[in-house]
Amino acid sequence: MLEPVPPEARRGTFGLAMVWVGFGFVVTGLIVGGQLAGQGGAAGMPFGLAMSTIATGELILFALTVLLGIPAMRTGFNLALLSRFSFGSKGFAVPMVVMALLTLGWFASILGMIADIWGSLLGNPTGITVIDPASFGRPDVAPVSLEVVLSCIAFGALFTWTAYRGIAAIEKVAIPVAPFVLIVALGVGAGMLSDNGGWGTMVETASTQSGLGFGSGVTIVVGAWIAGAIMGADIMRYAKNVGAVLIGAGACFILTNPVLNVVGYIGAVTTGDSNFVNWMYDRGILLAIIGVIVWTTSLWTTNNSELYSNSLYTGPALNAFGVRVKRTKIVLIVGVIGTILGSLAFYQLFFVDFITVLGAAFVPLVGPILADYYLVRRNEFTAESYRRQPAVRWPGVISFLVGATLGLLFQYVWPLPFGFSSGIAALLITVVLHVVLHYALRGRTSGPVEDVTGEPVTRTAH
């Protein structure tokens, strides 16, 4: 986590692509499709507009993943090490704390998603309710049973163990699971269509949907997965070439995620529910079991990636201030904390607010990296210079803080026209501001130049 991935440790393109297929399979893809279809009586859009919205949003995510993945591949750096170039050897801890909180929250949330599915399958034979959301002002959320809590604990332990084993273990989970997941998702989509009058009937029913514009729809698609696009640097550092970066990003944002969006849309239009596992429940115990297994194994890779990446943010940030902790120990500690949060109904109670706030605030953190690599300081991204960075690079820190603040303001105070994504708008502003500040402040830095281990070097940056 504190050094670039060497050439001999790079992974094969197929294995990397399967990691991305599994990484892209997460419930938000189905939920997004349901939102575009107007699930629950909300504003929706007709089929043709929904498909163009999905295509546009996924292409934006694909482009951002590739733009960040290429420097990660060429240098072997994870997101934390790339951030040292733009924020400084201590300044990069600011965005890393945001990323650590984000991935911790996602780990706990995905555990909650899996536990809910198992709770539906197992029921509540013990009759014990551990948490009643109504007591927290959320009567719309089902009570959290003992079975759901125990499912959280069991799968939290399993996911923590495989993330502890590293990228090779994540690959071993992803390669056999990913193709099966895609086949089941496509098969279920076809089944829902067949049960409800076929393709023509679905398109005709969908034509009655209205009220959700193209810009707002793209914001929904991009906003739901922008975190994964940025975390992609931690996976892409194992790629051997640009082709592997393109294939990996395409496996997620041209294959897996769009398939889930479309299946979620079809499910919401034909059955009123974007979650295909619920459709499988109604078709007998065999399909119900298959649905639960597919759901669990597909989210396994996603949650492994969340936990693995968290260690790559937490470890270097602690190391910058003299606290040395091994990656494996961080995985264990964060896995335990995330499992406890998941068991305490973090997903059921806080997921929407959590994703909205951090999604708006954290996206701009890659702005300085993209601006430096592609516009102003590309030649400095080398395996030698990353070890010697000043404590703080002010253009990066200032532009990120301004961008994060604007992201929150755009989300909650100053809504953008045409429903434009607050996070993407803040990212674009951050890139421009960083370039301006780079030349206005002449790339101003402060503090002594430090080695990656935190030891000072002889010269001082000004």
N, C-alpha and C positions, 0 to 999 in steps of 0.2 A: 504493500500500500504506500510505501515511501520511495519507490523507485520505478522506473519504466519497465514494461514487460520486454524481456530480451527476445530476439528473433527465434531462438530455439524453444521458447515457451508459447509461441503463437499457436492458435488452434486452427483446425481445418475449417474450410468454408461451410461445409455441410453441417457440421456440429454447431457452428456459430449460428447458422440460419435456423436450426431447430430450437436453439435457445431463444431466438427472437420470436419464433412462432409461439412458443409457450409463454414467453414474456407478454406477448400481445393478447393472449387469451385471458381476459378479465371481465368481470360482470359489467363494467362501465360501457363496454362496447355494445352490449345488448340494451342497456339503459338509454344510451344515446339514440339508438334506433327507435326505441319506444318514445322518446321525447320528440323526435322528428315526426312520428306518426300521431302525435297528440294524445298519447296514453293518459288515461285518467281524466279526460275531458279538457285537457289543456290545448292551447293553439298548436296546430300541426301543419303539415304541408303535403301536397299530392306526391304520388310516387316519382314522377319524372324529376321534379324539383328536389326531392329528397335524395335521389341518386346523384344529381350534380352537386348537391351540398356535401354529401359524403365524399365524393371524389375530390372536391376542392380542399376540404379540410384535411383529408388524409395525405394529399400531395404536399400541403404545407408542413405537416408533421414529418413526412419523408424527407423533405428538403432540409429542415432544421436538423434532423438526426444525421444526415449525411454531412452537412456543413460542420457539425461538431465532431462527427466520427472520423473525418479525414485527418485532422490534426492529432486526434487520439491514436489513430492507427500509425501515422508517420512517426510519432514520437514515442509511442508506447505508454503515454501518460494517462492516468485516470483523471477524472474531473478536478480532484483536489490539486494534483500537480500542475495541470493546465492553469488552474486559478492562481497559482503562485506567480505566474508571469504577469498577470493583470492586476492582482491585488496586493502582492508583496508576501514575504515569508510569514508575516503575522496578520496582515490585513485580510488574507484569504480565509481566515477563520470565521469572518462575518457571514459570507454566503454559505460556508460549510455547515454552520450551525442551522441555518434555514433548511438545507438539504437533509441534514440528519433528522430534524424534526419531521420533515415531510415523509421520509422513508420509514421512520418509526410509526407514524400515523397510518401509513399505507399497510405496513405489516400487520398492525392490530386490526385494521379494517378488513383486510382480506381474510384473516382468521375468523372475523365475525360473519363474513359472507359464507364461508364454508360451514361454520357451525350452525348457521340458520338453516342451510340445506339439510344437514344431518339431523337437526332438530325436527324438521318437517317429516323426515323419513322415520325417525325413531319415535316421534311423539313425546309424551311426557308421562311414561309409566310410573315414575316415582311420585308424581303429583307435586313436586317441589318447585316453587318459583324463587329464583335467586334474586332477580332484579325486576321490579315493576316500573317500566318507564312512565306510567301514569303518575307515579309519585314525584317525577321530575318535570311535570307539566307536558308529557308526551303521551297522551292517551291513544294516539294513532299508531303507536309502536307496540307490537305484541310483547307480552312478558317474556323475560329471558329465563328459560327453565334450567334445571340442573344438567339435563342432557346437553344443552347448548354450551354451557360452561365447561363441562368435561370434554366436549368435542374440541373446544378452543385449546384447552390444555394439551390434549393428545397431539393435535396437529401442530401446535406451536412447538412442541418438543421435537417432532419429526422434521419440520422445516428448519429449525435451528441447527439440528445435527447435519443436514445435508449442506446448508450454507457454511457451516463450520469446516466441512471438507473442501470447500473451494469451488472454482469454476469447473473442474473436471467432474465433480459429483453433480453439479447443476446440468452439465451436458448429458450425463448418463440418465438423468430423469427426463430431460427434454426430448432426446432423440426417439425413443419408442413411443412417447405419449403424443407428441405434436401431430403427426399425421392422423392418428386415431381421432383426436379432438376435432380436426377439420372435417373428417368424414361424417362424424356424428352430427356436427352443427349443420352441415349441408343436408344430411338425411332428414333431420328434424324439421328444417325449413321446408323441405319438399312435403313432408308429412302434414304439416300445418296447412299448407296450401291445398293439398288433396282433400283434407277433411272439411274445408270451408269454401268449396266451389271452384278451386283452381286459380290460375294466374289472372285470368280476365276478371273474375269476381273480385279478387284482391285489389287490382288496379282501379276498378270501378268504385269500390268502397273507399279506397284511399283518395280518390278524386274529390271527395266531400270535405277533406281536411283543408283548413285554411287558417290564416292568422299568424303563422310563423314565417318570417321573411328569410331570404337567402343569407343575409349577413348574420342574423341571429343564429341561424342554423349552423353556419360555419364556426361561429364562436363556440357553440355547444360541442361540436366535433373536436375542435382544436383544444379547447379548455379541458376536456376530459382526459387528454393523453399527452399534454405538453410536458408533464413531469417525466414520463417515460422517454420522451425524445431527448431530454437533457441528460437523464441518467444513462442514456445509451453510450456515452463516452466510456463508461466503466466496462462495458462489454466490447465495444469496438477497439479498445486498445489491444485485444487479442487477435484482431484481424491481420492477415498477411499482406493485403493489398487493397487498393480502392475498390476493385471488383467485389471483394468480400464485404466491404462496407455497404455497397449498393445492394447486394443480395440480402444481407442481414436486415437492413432498413426496409427493403421491399417485402421481406417475409412477414414483417409486422404490419406495415402501413399500406401495403398494396394487396396483401393476401389476408392475414388473420383478422385484423381489426375491421376492414371493410366488410368481410363476411359476417362478422358478429353484428355490425351496424345493420346490414340488410336483413339478417335473420331476426334481429330485435324488432325492426320495422314491420316485417311480415307478421311476426307473432302479435304485436300490438294491434295491427289492423284486423287480423283474422280471429284472434282469440281474446284480445283485450289485455294480454300480458306479454311483455317482451322477454321474460325469462323462460327459455324453452324447457328447462327442467320441470317446471310446473306442468307443462303440456305432457311431458313424459310420465309424470305421476299419475295422470288421469288415464293412462293407457296400460295400467297393470303394474304389478310389483317388479316384473323383470325389467321393463323399461325404466321404472323408477330407480332401481338399483344401478343400472347402467348410467343414468343421468347423474346420480350422485357421485359415482366413481369418476366419470368424465369431468365433472365440475371440480372435484377435489384434486385430481391429478393435474389438470390444466393450470389451476391456480397455484399448484406446488412450485412450478418454475417461476411464476411471477413473484411469489413471496420469497423464494430463494434469492432472486435478484434484488428485491427491496432490502433484505437483511445484509446480503453481501455488499451492496453499494453503501449502506449505512456505515459499515466498518471503514470504508474508504473515505468517508467524510469525517467521521468522528476521530479516527486514529490520527491522521495528519494534523487536524486542528488541535488536538491535545498535544501532539508532538511539538508543534510550533511554540508551545509555552513550557516545554521541558518535561511534559508528562509522557513517559514511554509505556505504551500498552500494545501488546500483540494483537494483530487482526483477529485471530481466533478467539481471544478472550473478549474482545469487543462484541463479536458475533454472539457469544454465549450470554453476555450481560444484556445486550439490547434485545436478544431473543426472549429472555425471561421477562424483561420490562414490557415488551410488545405483547407477549402472551397474557400477562396480567391485565394490560389495558383491554385486549380483546375480550377477556373473560368478564370484564366490568362493563361490557356493552358500549365500548367506544364507537363501534360501527353503527349500532342501532341509534345511538343518541347524538353523536357529534359529527358523523361523516360528512354531511353536506356542507356545514359551516367550515369545517376543517379544510376541505378541498378548495372551497371558494376563496378563503382568506389567503392560504399559502399559494394557491394557484395564481392569484393576482399579484402577489408580492415577490415570489421567488423567480419567476421567468426571466426578469431582467438580469439575473446574475451571469448569464452566458453572454450578454451584450458586450462587455469589455473583452472577453476572450475572443469572440468572433471579430470584433473590431481590430484587436491587436494582431491576430493571426492573418486576416485577409486584407487589412488596410494599412496598418502602420508599423508593425514590428515583427513580421513573419520570420525574418532571419534569426531572431533571437530565441526561437523555440527549438532549442537543441538539448541533447542529453547532458551537455556539460553546464550550460548556463542555468538550467533549472535549479541546480544546487546552490547558486549564488544569486540571491535576490534581496533587495532592500526590504526593510521591515514593512513599509507601507508604500504602495503606489497610489497616490491620491486621485489621479484621473479615474482609475478603476473603482475605488471605494466610493467616491462622490457620485459618479454616474450610476452605480448600482443603487445607492441609497435613494437618489432622486427617482430612478426608475421604479423601485419598489414602492415608494410613497405614491407616485402617480398611478401605479397599478391599482392600489387600494382605493384611491380617490376616484379613478375611472369606474371601478366596480360598484362603489357605494354612494358617491356624491355627485360625480359628473359623468353620467352615462354617455357613451360615445354614439354618434349618429350611425344609423344602419345596423345597430347591434354589434359593432366591431368589437373584437376581443380586447378586453382591457389588458390582459397579459401580453398579447402580441404588440399592441400599441406601445405599451411601456418598454418592451424589448427594443423596438425600432428607435424610440426616443433615446434609450440608453446607448445604443450604438452610435448615433449621431453625436450625442453629448460627449461620449468618451473620446471620439476623434477630435472634437473641438477642444476639449480640455487637455488632451495630449499635446497639441501644438501650442495652446495658450499658456499652459504651465510647463511646456517643454518636457513633458513626461515626468513631472516633479515627483520625487520620492522623499522619504524621510527614514531616519534610523540607519544603523549600520547594515552593511551587506552581510547576510547570514547564510551559512551552509544549510542544507535541508535538515540536518540534525540539530540546528539551532545554534551552532558555534559561529562566532563572529569571524569575518575575514578581514584582511589588513586594510582594504580601502573603504572609504565612506562615500555613499551616494548622496547627491544633493538635488 
